[in-house]
């Protein structure tokens, strides 16, 4: 690479990096230097980075006690950060510094992705200025703007352009080894996106072969396969443990069937995709026009928007080059977005709607636009399409819709909303008018800039001015999107900042226990920062056994978040919750947002912005039951005898009897009796208190835990089963009094072991499933890849000379 070329890459890198830092700093300045974007960013990304950095520094990469009821760290965080080189760069900074560095790392990842996009576009003989525009469009596309909520998505969008470029170099120039390295980096960074990229790569390779851009040969094809396989195998240290976690997850196993294969069950999905081609995306999770009935669809990243140019350059390119591989892949990708079964191919045909593969066609749209700009195509055709689309969108915004006359929002999910009378409202489709008209104004200004450029594209001075205007407009559009996203997700920034950076609960440090948050106005994940185990958690890929327990006691799928509220007080006993945290308002009285009346809890203290309640009937980790009951019998009893709040009654019953499988009840009959039906009658708050006292009478006197497992001691008057609210996940083994003991699945997904009368020393040991073979495969594959790369370098030098 010449000095001039290096200078161009550096300029693109700095342009994107500085632009992103300017955009993010608009929020950082208002939060004392901490970037606090709402929703997933403040609730997940900040606590995750703080917590994960702490785990790495303590070398406790095993069982993570602080994520939900406990989970394997490597596999549970492989979707977010555990395999990301960007995280590992940050991990060794002090924890508090890590969260302040997060926006800098976002800017760095954006700049790396933009530089990769520039390199990819330039490789197709595109001029530097037009390629720079393409890099800027990729870096600040609609997909990227939405991904600010998630942060970890930027890890993949930074690597993807290099992945495609390395594939091109391998097939077209026989430059070997780089594709294997890029495959390994992509696979180890995020397995979900790696699957998407693998599917897209098949389409990419096939279309380019058919179109003649790739010259197909068996040797070339086998080389691609070899490097893809060896690169994937190199990432086994992350992939194999992740496979153990996700293989039995319900969200993975659900598939599409019947009419859902060809038609989306949510009629807002396609309109939102079309809208996302022409204007900046909706601020998550709101919608300017098309509000999804399924709240999860509002987070689906379904935007193909390119800042300023939108579809104008893409349309002009496709019109002039209908048979080019670029046009074919863009059109094919668009078809995939509209057909559920094709769209789901990128998530292995999962029934959940995801559009998180859109960044891949976005890169090709940027390439098409850059080619159109570089070759000075007439953009009139695209300008007409954009103008018509804006007119249609404006008309839709004035359409009437049914709206509630009154709404009281008491939570973050649709089922938490209480709506009353409905009425027809003119312009009801325009749900957030201020945001919508800001968006339309910026889109019109952008269209005007494109129009001026198109008219004066032969005037070098005007072209330079137009491109400068594009950069400025892109920054403004992104900053406005960021601002609107924060405004539409109301949260108390002052309290969140305090909870993240300053607050440390002053509660007792005796033994082990969990805490929990009492309402939706706080974040359950803040406990990760405080260093306390928490019964509630907002996390996508924790242990499947935690999901099983949650669904059994709450009667609904977990859906990324464990929530326990006042009526769920029996769960607090089952999970050894000792303290509840209830957020206060920020008015002068500093009173509780929702006064807490959880049975069994009394006010302990007021600390900072939290009212803290203590469980007067707290049961430590590890306690014995006198009776057990099968899952089937408990469900049958409740169905037959309980009419109201069946799942609440189920939790009360679980405090009285240990729920086991029929097989385990027979197997351990000498250790525990089956509960008589009459003992399940009339369970209520008072019986809960008495059951807590009974469980407390025979509980562990000590419970010491670390990432390798835990050690507990209990002295009992009789043999029995000791229950631990620890997920019964693969990887656990148990030793009781020096003898290996079977871990029994109890309470639908948690753990129990048999103990004899008298003193018992119980030790649970944990080893990440698949980690050992993963390490071995990764090391062998890495050695093969390095040897292969060195041989290929020598071969190329010998046969083609140094380049």
C-alpha positions in Angstrom: 0.0 0.0 0.0 1.5 3.4 -1.0 1.8 6.3 1.4 -1.0 8.1 -0.5 -3.3 5.2 -0.1 -2.5 4.9 3.6 -3.2 8.6 4.0 -6.7 8.2 2.4 -7.5 5.3 4.8 -6.4 7.4 7.7 -8.5 10.3 6.6 -11.6 8.1 6.3 -10.9 6.6 9.7 -10.5 10.0 11.4 -13.5 11.5 9.6 -15.8 8.7 10.8 -14.3 8.5 14.3 -14.5 12.3 14.9 -18.0 12.4 13.5 -19.2 9.7 15.8 -17.6 11.2 18.8 -19.3 14.6 18.0 -22.6 12.8 17.8 -22.2 10.8 21.0 -20.8 13.8 22.9 -24.1 15.6 22.6 -25.4 13.1 25.2 -22.2 12.6 27.1 -22.0 16.3 28.0 -25.5 16.1 29.6 -24.5 13.0 31.7 -21.1 14.1 33.1 -19.1 12.3 30.5 -21.0 9.0 30.7 -22.9 8.0 27.5 -26.3 6.8 28.7 -28.5 5.9 25.8 -31.9 4.5 27.0 -33.4 1.0 26.8 -30.9 -1.9 26.2 -27.9 0.3 26.3 -28.3 1.6 29.8 -30.1 -1.5 31.1 -27.9 -4.1 29.5 -24.7 -2.9 27.8 -23.4 -0.7 30.6 -23.9 -3.3 33.4 -22.7 -6.1 31.2 -19.4 -4.3 30.3 -18.8 -3.4 33.9 -19.6 -6.8 35.2 -17.7 -8.7 32.5 -14.6 -6.6 32.9 -14.7 -7.3 36.6 -15.0 -11.1 36.0 -12.1 -11.0 33.6 -9.8 -9.1 36.0 -10.7 -11.6 38.8 -10.1 -14.6 36.4 -13.6 -16.0 37.3 -14.6 -17.1 33.8 -16.7 -20.0 34.9 -20.1 -19.9 36.6 -21.5 -16.4 36.8 -23.5 -16.0 40.0 -24.6 -12.4 39.1 -26.6 -13.0 35.9 -30.1 -14.1 36.7 -30.1 -17.2 38.9 -26.6 -18.0 37.6 -25.3 -19.0 34.3 -22.2 -20.0 32.4 -20.2 -16.8 31.6 -18.6 -17.6 28.3 -21.6 -19.0 26.6 -24.2 -16.6 28.0 -22.1 -13.5 27.1 -20.8 -14.8 23.7 -23.8 -13.0 22.1 -22.7 -9.8 23.7 -19.0 -9.6 24.4 -17.1 -12.6 25.7 -15.5 -13.3 22.3 -15.1 -9.8 21.1 -11.6 -8.4 20.6 -13.1 -4.9 21.2 -14.3 -6.0 24.7 -10.9 -7.6 25.5 -9.2 -4.4 24.7 -11.3 -2.6 27.3 -11.5 -5.4 29.9 -8.3 -4.6 31.7 -9.1 -1.0 32.4 -10.6 -0.3 35.8 -14.4 -1.2 35.8 -15.6 2.4 36.2 -13.3 3.5 33.4 -14.6 0.8 31.1 -18.1 2.3 31.0 -16.8 5.8 30.4 -14.7 4.4 27.5 -17.7 2.7 25.9 -18.6 5.6 23.6 -15.0 5.9 22.5 -15.0 2.2 21.6 -18.3 2.7 19.7 -16.6 5.5 17.7 -13.5 3.3 17.2 -15.7 0.4 16.0 -17.6 2.7 13.7 -14.4 4.1 12.3 -12.9 0.6 11.7 -16.2 -0.4 9.9 -16.1 2.7 7.9 -12.5 2.2 6.9 -13.3 -1.4 5.9 -16.3 -0.2 3.8 -13.9 2.3 2.1 -11.4 -0.5 1.4 -14.1 -2.7 0.0 -15.7 0.0 -2.2 -12.3 1.2 -3.5 -11.4 -2.4 -4.5 -14.1 -2.1 -7.2 -12.2 0.7 -8.8 -14.3 3.5 -7.2 -12.8 6.9 -6.8 -11.7 7.9 -3.3 -14.2 10.7 -2.7 -17.2 8.6 -3.8 -15.8 5.6 -1.7 -15.5 8.0 1.3 -19.2 8.9 0.9 -20.0 5.2 0.8 -18.0 4.6 3.9 -19.9 7.4 5.7 -23.2 6.1 4.6 -22.4 2.6 5.9 -21.1 4.0 9.2 -24.2 6.0 9.9 -26.8 4.0 8.1 -30.3 3.4 9.6 -29.1 0.0 10.8 -26.2 1.5 12.6 -28.3 4.2 14.2 -30.7 1.6 15.6 -27.8 -0.5 16.8 -26.7 2.3 19.2 -29.2 0.7 21.6 -27.3 -2.6 21.4 -23.6 -1.4 21.1 -22.3 -5.0 20.6 -23.8 -5.1 17.1 -21.1 -2.6 16.1 -18.5 -5.3 16.7 -19.8 -7.2 13.7 -20.5 -4.3 11.4 -16.9 -3.2 12.0 -15.6 -6.6 10.8 -18.1 -7.4 8.0 -16.5 -5.2 5.2 -13.2 -6.9 5.8 -14.8 -10.3 5.7 -16.3 -9.6 2.2 -13.1 -8.0 1.0 -11.0 -11.0 2.1 -13.4 -13.4 0.3 -13.0 -11.3 -2.9 -9.2 -11.3 -2.5 -9.2 -15.1 -2.1 -11.4 -15.9 -5.1 -10.2 -13.2 -7.5 -6.6 -12.7 -6.6 -5.8 -16.1 -4.8 -4.6 -14.2 -1.7 -4.9 -16.9 0.9 -5.1 -17.0 4.7 -6.8 -13.6 5.2 -10.3 -15.0 4.7 -9.6 -17.7 7.3 -8.5 -15.1 9.8 -11.5 -12.9 9.1 -13.8 -15.9 9.4 -12.3 -16.8 12.8 -12.6 -13.2 14.1 -16.2 -12.9 12.9 -17.2 -16.3 14.3 -15.6 -15.8 17.7 -17.1 -12.3 18.1 -20.8 -13.2 17.8 -22.2 -16.6 16.8 -25.6 -15.2 15.9 -24.3 -12.7 13.4 -21.8 -15.3 12.1 -24.7 -17.5 11.1 -26.2 -14.6 9.2 -23.0 -13.8 7.5 -22.5 -17.4 6.5 -25.9 -17.5 4.9 -25.3 -14.2 3.1 -21.9 -15.4 2.0 -23.5 -18.3 0.2 -25.8 -15.9 -1.7 -22.9 -13.6 -2.4 -20.6 -16.3 -3.7 -23.4 -17.9 -5.8 -24.6 -14.7 -7.4 -21.1 -13.5 -8.2 -20.3 -16.8 -9.8 -23.5 -16.7 -11.9 -22.9 -13.1 -12.9 -19.3 -13.8 -13.9 -17.6 -11.6 -11.3 -16.2 -14.7 -9.7 -14.6 -17.3 -12.0 -15.8 -20.6 -10.6 -13.4 -23.5 -10.4 -13.4 -26.5 -8.1 -10.0 -25.6 -6.8 -11.1 -22.1 -5.8 -14.4 -23.4 -4.3 -12.5 -26.0 -2.2 -10.1 -23.3 -1.0 -12.9 -21.1 0.1 -14.5 -24.0 2.0 -11.2 -25.0 3.6 -10.5 -21.5 4.9 -14.1 -21.1 6.0 -13.9 -24.4 8.0 -10.5 -23.8 9.5 -11.5 -20.2 10.5 -14.7 -21.5 12.1 -12.9 -24.2 13.9 -10.5 -21.7 15.3 -13.4 -20.0 17.0 -14.5 -23.3 18.7 -13.4 -22.0 22.1 -16.5 -19.8 22.0 -18.7 -21.6 19.5 -18.8 -25.0 21.2 -19.8 -23.7 24.7 -22.4 -21.5 23.0 -23.8 -24.4 21.1 -24.4 -26.3 24.4 -26.3 -23.3 25.7 -28.5 -22.5 22.7 -29.3 -26.0 21.5 -32.2 -26.5 23.9 -33.4 -22.9 24.1 -37.1 -22.5 23.2 -36.5 -19.3 21.3 -34.1 -21.3 19.0 -36.4 -24.3 18.5 -39.5 -22.5 17.4 -40.0 -22.7 13.7 -42.3 -21.1 11.1 -45.2 -23.2 9.7 -48.1 -22.8 7.3 -49.1 -19.4 6.2 -46.5 -17.8 8.4 -43.9 -19.1 5.9 -45.1 -16.6 3.3 -46.9 -13.9 5.2 -45.9 -12.0 8.3 -48.3 -12.3 11.2 -47.7 -8.7 12.0 -49.0 -6.4 9.2 -46.7 -3.5 10.2 -43.5 -5.3 9.3 -43.5 -4.8 5.5 -44.7 -1.1 5.8 -41.8 -0.5 8.2 -39.3 -2.1 5.9 -40.5 0.1 3.0 -40.5 3.2 5.2 -37.0 2.4 6.4 -35.8 2.6 2.8 -36.6 6.3 2.5 -36.4 8.0 5.9 -34.4 7.7 9.0 -35.5 4.8 11.3 -38.0 5.0 14.1 -36.5 5.6 17.6 -36.6 2.3 19.4 -39.0 1.0 20.5 -41.5 3.6 19.2 -42.9 4.0 15.7 -43.6 7.2 13.9 -46.3 5.5 11.7 -46.4 1.7 12.0 -46.5 0.6 15.6 -46.1 -3.1 15.9 -48.7 -5.0 17.9 -45.8 -7.3 19.0 -43.4 -5.1 21.0 -40.4 -7.3 20.0 -40.8 -6.3 16.4 -40.1 -2.7 17.3 -36.6 -3.7 18.1 -35.9 -5.7 14.9 -33.4 -3.3 13.3 -35.4 -3.3 10.1 -33.9 -0.2 8.4 -32.1 -0.1 5.1 -31.8 3.7 5.2 -28.7 5.4 3.8 -28.2 8.9 5.1 -28.9 11.8 2.8 -28.8 9.8 -0.5 -31.4 7.2 0.6 -32.4 5.2 -2.5 -31.4 7.8 -5.1 -28.0 6.4 -5.9 -29.1 2.7 -5.5 -32.1 3.2 -7.9 -29.9 5.0 -10.5 -27.3 2.2 -10.3 -29.8 -0.6 -10.6 -31.5 1.1 -13.5 -28.3 1.3 -15.5 -26.8 -2.0 -14.4 -29.7 -4.4 -14.0 -27.7 -7.5 -14.6 -24.7 -6.7 -12.4 -24.0 -8.9 -9.4 -24.5 -5.8 -7.2 -28.0 -5.1 -8.5 -28.9 -8.8 -8.3 -27.9 -9.2 -4.7 -29.6 -6.0 -3.6 -32.8 -7.0 -5.3 -32.6 -10.5 -4.0 -31.9 -9.2 -0.5 -35.0 -7.0 -0.7 -37.1 -10.0 -1.7 -35.7 -11.9 1.2 -36.9 -9.1 3.6 -40.5 -9.4 2.4 -40.9 -13.1 2.6 -40.9 -14.6 6.2 -39.3 -18.0 5.3 -36.5 -16.3 3.3 -35.9 -13.7 6.0 -35.8 -16.4 8.7 -33.1 -18.3 6.7 -30.6 -15.8 8.3 -31.6 -17.1 11.8 -31.8 -20.8 10.8 -35.6 -20.5 10.2 -36.4 -19.4 13.7 -40.0 -18.2 14.1 -39.0 -14.9 15.9 -38.8 -12.0 13.5 -35.2 -10.6 13.1 -33.9 -8.1 10.6 -30.4 -8.0 12.1 -28.8 -9.1 8.8 -29.7 -5.8 7.0 -26.3 -4.3 7.5 -25.0 -6.7 4.7 -27.2 -5.5 1.9 -26.7 -2.0 3.3 -22.9 -2.3 2.5 -23.8 -3.3 -1.1 -26.2 -0.4 -1.4 -23.4 1.9 -0.3 -21.2 0.3 -3.0 -23.9 0.9 -5.6 -24.4 4.5 -4.5 -20.7 5.1 -4.6 -20.4 3.7 -8.1 -23.3 5.9 -9.2 -21.6 9.0 -7.7 -18.1 8.1 -9.0 -19.4 7.5 -12.6 -21.7 10.6 -12.4 -24.9 8.7 -13.1 -28.0 10.7 -13.5 -29.9 10.4 -10.2 -33.2 11.8 -11.5 -34.8 8.4 -11.5 -33.9 7.8 -7.9 -34.9 11.4 -6.9 -38.4 10.8 -8.4 -38.8 7.6 -6.5 -37.7 9.3 -3.3 -40.1 12.2 -3.9 -43.0 9.9 -4.5 -42.2 7.9 -1.4 -42.1 11.0 0.8 -45.5 12.1 -0.6 -47.0 8.7 0.2 -45.5 8.7 3.7 -46.9 12.2 4.3 -50.4 11.1 3.2 -50.2 8.0 5.4 -49.3 10.3 8.4 -52.6 12.1 8.0 -54.7 8.9 7.9 -57.2 8.3 10.8 -56.5 5.7 13.4 -58.2 4.3 16.6 -56.6 5.8 19.7 -57.3 5.4 23.4 -58.9 8.4 25.1 -56.9 7.6 28.2 -53.8 5.5 28.9 -51.9 4.9 32.0 -48.5 3.3 31.4 -47.2 1.4 34.4 -44.5 -0.8 32.9 -42.3 -1.4 29.9 -44.3 -4.2 28.2 -47.7 -4.1 26.4 -49.4 -6.2 29.1 -48.4 -3.6 31.6 -50.6 -0.9 29.9 -54.1 -0.1 31.1 -56.1 1.5 28.3 -59.7 2.7 28.3 -62.1 4.0 25.7 -61.0 4.1 22.0 -61.9 6.9 19.5 -61.1 7.8 15.9 -58.4 10.4 15.7 -57.5 12.3 12.5 -53.8 11.9 11.6 -53.8 9.1 14.1 -51.1 7.2 12.2 -48.6 9.9 13.1 -47.9 8.7 16.6 -45.0 11.0 17.4 -45.6 14.2 15.3 -42.6 16.2 16.5 -40.2 13.4 15.6 -42.0 12.6 12.4 -41.9 16.2 11.0 -38.2 16.6 12.1 -37.4 13.5 10.2 -39.4 14.6 7.1 -37.7 18.1 7.2 -34.2 16.5 7.3 -35.2 14.1 4.5 -36.4 17.0 2.3 -33.2 19.0 3.0 -31.2 15.8 2.1 -33.2 15.4 -1.1 -32.5 19.1 -2.0 -28.8 18.5 -1.5 -29.0 15.4 -3.8 -31.0 17.4 -6.4 -28.4 20.2 -6.4 -25.5 17.7 -6.7 -27.3 15.9 -9.6 -27.8 19.1 -11.5 -24.3 20.4 -10.9 -22.4 17.1 -10.9 -20.0 18.3 -13.6 -19.1 21.3 -11.5 -16.2 20.3 -9.3 -16.6 23.1 -6.8 -20.3 22.3 -6.4 -19.6 18.6 -6.0 -17.1 19.3 -3.2 -19.6 21.5 -1.5 -22.3 18.9 -1.9 -20.2 16.2 -0.3 -19.3 18.5 2.6 -23.0 19.1 3.0 -23.6 15.3 3.0 -21.1 14.9 5.9 -22.7 17.7 7.9 -26.2 16.4 7.3 -25.2 12.9 8.2 -23.9 14.1 11.6 -27.1 16.2 12.1 -29.4 13.3 11.2 -27.6 11.0 13.5 -27.5 13.5 16.4 -31.3 14.2 15.9 -32.0 10.4 15.9 -30.0 10.0 19.1 -31.8 12.9 20.8 -35.2 11.6 19.7 -34.4 8.1 20.9 -33.6 9.4 24.3 -36.7 11.5 24.5 -39.0 8.7 23.5 -37.6 6.4 26.2 -38.3 8.4 29.3 -36.1 7.5 32.2 -34.6 9.3 35.2 -31.0 10.0 33.9 -29.9 11.5 37.2 -30.9 8.4 39.2 -29.5 6.0 36.6 -26.2 7.9 36.6 -26.1 7.8 40.4 -27.0 4.1 40.4 -24.3 3.3 38.0 -21.4 5.4 39.1 -21.9 6.2 42.8 -24.4 4.1 44.6 -23.2 1.1 46.7 -25.8 -0.5 49.0 -24.8 -0.6 52.7 -26.4 -3.9 53.6 -25.0 -6.8 55.6 -22.3 -9.0 54.1 -23.1 -12.2 56.1 -23.4 -15.4 54.1 -24.9 -15.4 50.6 -28.2 -14.0 49.4 -29.9 -12.4 46.5 -31.5 -9.0 46.1 -34.3 -8.0 43.8 -35.8 -4.8 42.4 -39.4 -4.1 43.2 -40.6 -2.3 40.1 -39.9 -1.5 36.4 -38.6 2.0 37.0 -35.2 0.7 38.0 -32.9 -1.7 36.2 -32.5 -5.2 37.6 -29.0 -5.4 36.0 -27.6 -2.6 38.2 -26.9 -5.3 40.8 -24.1 -6.5 38.5 -22.4 -3.1 39.1 -23.1 -3.2 42.9 -21.7 -6.8 43.1 -24.9 -8.6 44.4 -26.7 -11.7 43.2 -30.1 -10.8 41.8 -33.2 -12.9 41.3 -34.2 -10.7 38.4 -32.2 -10.0 35.3 -32.6 -8.5 31.8 -30.5 -10.8 29.6 -31.2 -12.8 26.4 -29.0 -15.9 26.8 -28.8 -17.0 30.4 -29.1 -20.7 31.5 -32.1 -22.5 30.0 -32.9 -24.0 33.4 -33.5 -20.4 34.7 -36.0 -20.0 31.9 -37.7 -23.3 32.8 -38.1 -22.2 36.4 -39.4 -18.8 35.5 -42.0 -20.1 33.0 -43.1 -22.7 35.5 -43.7 -20.3 38.4 -44.9 -17.3 36.4 -46.9 -19.0 33.7 -45.3 -17.1 30.8 -42.1 -17.4 28.8 -39.2 -15.4 30.2 -38.7 -13.4 27.0 -35.3 -11.9 28.0 -36.4 -10.6 31.4 -37.0 -12.2 34.8 -39.5 -10.1 36.7 -40.9 -10.7 40.2 -43.3 -8.2 41.7 -45.3 -7.9 45.0 -47.7 -10.8 44.5 -44.7 -13.1 43.7 -43.4 -13.0 47.3 -43.2 -16.8 47.5 -40.6 -16.7 44.8 -38.4 -14.6 47.0 -38.4 -17.4 49.6 -37.6 -20.0 47.0 -34.7 -17.9 45.6 -33.2 -16.8 48.9 -33.9 -13.1 48.3 -33.0 -11.0 51.4 -33.5 -7.4 50.2 -35.8 -5.6 47.8 -34.8 -2.2 46.3 -37.6 0.2 45.5 -36.7 3.4 43.5 -38.0 6.7 44.8 -39.1 9.8 42.9 -36.9 12.8 42.4 -39.4 15.4 43.9 -38.7 17.2 47.1 -40.5 14.6 49.2 -38.3 11.8 47.7 -41.1 9.3 48.2 -41.4 5.8 46.7 -42.7 5.6 43.1 -45.0 2.7 44.0 -45.3 2.1 47.7 -44.1 -1.4 48.5 -46.4 -3.8 50.4 -44.7 -7.1 49.7 -45.8 -9.7 52.3 -42.9 -10.7 54.6 -40.8 -7.6 54.0 -40.3 -4.6 56.2 -38.6 -1.3 55.6 -34.9 -1.6 56.3 -33.4 1.7 55.2 -33.5 4.6 52.8 -30.2 4.9 50.9 -29.6 7.3 48.1 -32.6 7.0 45.7 -33.7 3.6 47.0 -36.0 2.4 49.7 -34.6 -0.9 50.9 -36.8 -3.6 52.4 -35.6 -6.7 54.2 -37.1 -10.2 54.0 -38.2 -11.1 57.6 -38.6 -14.7 56.4 -35.4 -15.0 54.5 -34.1 -18.6 53.9 -30.4 -19.0 53.2 -29.1 -21.0 50.2 -29.6 -24.7 50.7 -32.5 -26.0 52.7 -34.4 -29.3 53.2 -37.9 -30.3 52.4 -40.1 -32.8 54.3 -42.3 -33.5 51.3 -42.1 -33.7 47.5 -44.6 -33.7 44.7 -44.4 -34.5 41.0 -44.8 -31.8 38.4 -47.8 -33.6 36.9 -49.6 -34.0 40.2 -49.1 -30.4 41.3 -50.4 -29.1 38.0 -53.4 -31.5 38.2 -54.2 -30.4 41.8 -54.0 -26.7 40.9 -56.1 -27.2 37.8 -58.8 -29.1 39.7 -58.9 -27.1 42.9 -57.7 -23.5 42.2 -59.7 -21.0 40.2 -57.8 -17.7 40.7 -54.2 -16.9 40.4 -53.0 -20.5 39.8 -49.4 -19.6 39.5 -49.3 -17.7 42.7 -50.8 -20.8 44.4 -48.1 -22.9 42.6 -45.3 -20.9 44.2 -47.0 -21.3 47.6 -47.1 -25.0 47.1 -43.5 -25.1 46.1 -42.6 -23.6 49.5 -44.2 -26.6 51.1 -43.2 -29.4 48.8 -40.1 -30.0 46.5 -41.2 -30.5 42.9 -39.5 -33.5 41.3 -40.0 -35.7 38.3 -42.0 -39.0 38.9 -38.8 -41.0 38.3 -36.8 -39.1 40.9 -39.7 -39.4 43.4 -39.5 -43.2 43.1 -35.7 -43.1 43.1 -35.4 -41.1 46.3 -38.4 -42.4 48.2 -36.2 -43.3 51.2 -35.1 -39.6 51.4 -38.4 -37.7 51.1 -42.1 -38.5 51.4 -44.8 -37.6 48.9 -47.0 -34.8 50.2 -50.7 -35.7 51.1 -53.3 -33.8 49.1 -54.8 -32.2 52.2 -51.5 -30.5 52.9 -51.9 -28.5 49.7 -55.3 -27.1 50.8 -55.8 -23.5 51.7 -52.3 -22.2 51.1 -52.0 -18.5 51.7 -49.8 -15.8 53.1 -49.9 -17.3 56.6 -49.0 -20.8 55.5 -46.1 -19.2 53.5 -44.7 -17.7 56.7 -44.9 -21.0 58.5 -43.4 -22.9 55.6 -40.5 -20.4 55.5 -39.9 -21.1 59.2 -40.0 -24.8 58.6 -37.5 -24.6 55.8 -35.3 -22.3 57.9 -35.2 -25.0 60.6 -33.0 -27.2 58.4 -30.9 -25.0 56.2 -27.2 -24.7 55.4 -25.1 -23.0 58.0 -22.6 -21.8 55.4 -22.6 -21.2 51.6 -19.3 -20.2 50.0 -19.3 -19.7 46.2 -17.0 -18.7 43.4 -16.8 -19.3 39.6 -15.7 -22.9 40.1 -18.8 -23.8 42.1 -19.8 -23.6 45.8 -19.3 -25.3 49.1 -22.1 -25.7 51.7 -22.5 -27.2 55.1 -25.7 -28.5 56.7 -26.5 -30.6 59.8 -29.8 -32.4 59.7 -31.8 -34.7 62.0 -32.7 -37.1 59.2 -31.6 -38.0 55.7 -33.3 -35.9 53.0 -33.0 -33.8 49.9 -31.2 -30.4 50.1 -32.5 -27.9 47.6 -30.4 -25.1 46.1 -31.8 -22.3 43.9 -29.0 -22.9 41.5 -29.8 -23.9 37.8 -29.3 -27.6 37.2 -27.2 -26.9 34.1 -24.8 -29.2 32.3 -21.3 -28.7 33.7 -22.2 -29.2 37.3 -21.0 -32.1 39.4 -21.6 -32.7 43.1 -19.7 -34.3 46.0 -21.4 -34.9 49.3 -19.2 -36.0 52.2 -16.4 -36.9 49.8 -18.6 -39.1 47.5 -19.8 -38.2 44.0 -23.5 -37.6 44.1 -26.2 -37.2 41.5 -27.6 -33.7 41.1 -31.4 -33.9 41.0 -33.5 -31.5 38.9 -35.9 -29.9 41.3 -38.5 -27.1 41.1 -38.6 -27.3 37.2 -34.9 -26.5 36.6 -33.0 -25.9 39.9 -30.9 -28.3 41.9 -31.1 -30.7 44.9 -28.9 -33.4 46.3 -29.4 -36.3 48.8 -27.9 -35.8 52.2 -27.6 -38.2 55.2 -28.6 -37.6 58.8 -26.1 -35.5 60.7 -23.3 -33.3 59.3 -23.0 -32.9 55.5 -20.4 -31.2 53.5 -21.7 -30.5 50.0 -19.6 -29.3 47.2 -20.8 -28.4 43.7 -18.1 -28.1 41.0 -18.6 -26.4 37.7 -16.8 -26.7 34.4 -18.0 -24.9 31.2 -19.5 -27.6 28.9 -17.6 -27.9 25.7 -14.8 -25.5 26.8 -12.0 -28.2 26.9 -12.7 -29.7 23.5 -13.3 -26.1 22.2 -9.8 -25.0 23.4 -8.2 -28.1 21.9 -9.9 -27.7 18.5 -9.2 -23.9 18.5 -5.5 -24.5 19.2 -5.1 -27.2 16.5 -7.0 -25.1 14.0 -5.0 -22.0 14.9 -1.8 -23.9 14.3 -3.1 -25.2 11.0 -4.2 -21.8 9.9 -0.8 -20.2 10.8 1.1 -22.9 9.0 -1.2 -22.6 6.0 -0.8 -18.9 5.9 3.0 -19.0 6.1 3.2 -21.6 3.4 0.9 -19.5 1.1 3.0 -16.3 1.8 6.2 -18.2 0.7 4.4 -19.7 -2.3 3.1 -16.3 -3.5 6.6 -14.7 -3.0 8.2 -17.5 -5.0 5.7 -17.5 -7.8 4.5 -14.0 -8.0 7.1 -11.9 -6.2 6.5 -9.4 -3.4 3.6 -7.0 -3.9 
